Amino acid sequence: MASMGLNLEEQKAVDRFRKAVVEPSMNALVILDFWAEWCGPCKALTPVLEKVAADYADKGVVLAKVNVDEEGFIAGQFQVRSIPTVYAIFQGQPVADLTSARSESQLKGALDQLLAKLPITPGGESAQDIAPLLAMGEEALASGDGERAASIFSQIVEIEPGSAAAYGGLIRAMVAIGEIDQAEAVLAALPAELAGDPELARAGAALDLARNKPEDDVLAALQAAATPDNPDGQLAYAEAAFAAGYRDGAAEVLLAMIGADREWNDGAAKARLLQMFEVVGLEDPWVAAQRRRLSLILFG
């Protein structure tokens, strides 16, 4: 895609597209999906594309998605008139229009024909192959769709059994949908060589917090006891509230504790808040907002 004569925003859009689509397409066949949040057919097609991309990952196929509302310049370059619009991209060039292939069998048939003709060598960097799938899983988890996230991460584990990020995502997705025992079983059965990986430490932290999930009446009692003169009670309530899914309430209590006495119990409130950040994900918008509040308390 040409970049001469573009303004700054257009150049940034081209750079994003080059990184997300053009560079991966040098060694892989990229399924490029133009979509939007408001598009019903797009949402119906998404799980089909994700499943096919996962099934064909070991054949050198990856999926990239372009939101037309956010990347209007790129959509314009491809003359997208309606969505979903789906292309197959190889070495930076469209090699097929896959828009009419809406079912799993149709997509696989089209891909089989392309793969038979294109000089794609499966293999290479497995981490690069599964990166788009990992991003999809994290996106599903961040949006609250734990079931879909668990399905995506399960497929990645089948593709790359040595991926700590895939196992970590799967465990966190199971925690999100309340499958605590199953998540513990997955963690316990992991290969020894993955022990100590930061992604699994994050998943383990999510499990630790989830084990403390209380019943509603217990949570109410803990909240009643979480008075400013009872920091132990405040910490207990914050842990329980986070485990129950009330992360805003948990953060409010912990930030207030840090503001009142950041050194209490060797900085226990800050340590627990940072653990919650790790569980949610440091790139999550909620975490970014709470970290700004924490910085104001510590350095403001």
Secondary structure, 3 states (H helix, E strand, C coil): CCCCCCCHHHHHHHHHHHHHHHCHHHCCEEEEEEECCCCHHHHHHHHHHHHHHHHCHHHCEEEEEEECCCCHHHHHHCCCCCCCEEEEEECCEEEEECCCCCCHHHHHHHHHHHHHHCCCCCCCCHHHHHHHHHHHHHHHHHCCCHHHHHHHHHHHHHHCCCCHHHHHHHHHHHHHCCCHHHHHHHHHCCCHHHCCCHHHHHHHHHHHHHCCCCCHHHHHHHHHHCCCCCHHHHHHHHHHHHHCCCHHHHHHHHHHHHHHCCCHHHCHHHHHHHHHHHHHCCCCHHHHHHHHHHHHHHHC
